[in-house]
Amino acid sequence: MLYDPFETTRVVRAELADALPEPGSRLDDRRVILLEGQLGDALYGFMAAVAGALGARGIWLLAIGAATRDHLLVAEAQLDDALDALGGLASQNRLQP
């Protein structure tokens, strides 16, 4: 389960949602990187590029998409490397004047 000040996300089948007990495990040693803002419908491959950049460095990732922001959960020990990878990805994709 992801704890966020704005929402709690569980991914389960609808018929099981009401019968779930409290979670038996949590990912407490994870950090959340928020990617805020709606992505346009014509933007393809955004999360694939993010996952690829992190995966190339061996960074554990759980990506959860929402309507106005995406949540990237990474292992706390890998946070600095993840931010560096995302910064590199962003610098590669800046529009040239």
Secondary structure, 3 states (H helix, E strand, C coil): CEECCCCEECCCCHHHHCCCCCCCCCCCCEEEEEEECCCCCCCCCHHHHHHHHHHCCCCCCEEEECCCEEEEEEEHHHHHHHHHHHHHHHHHCCCCC
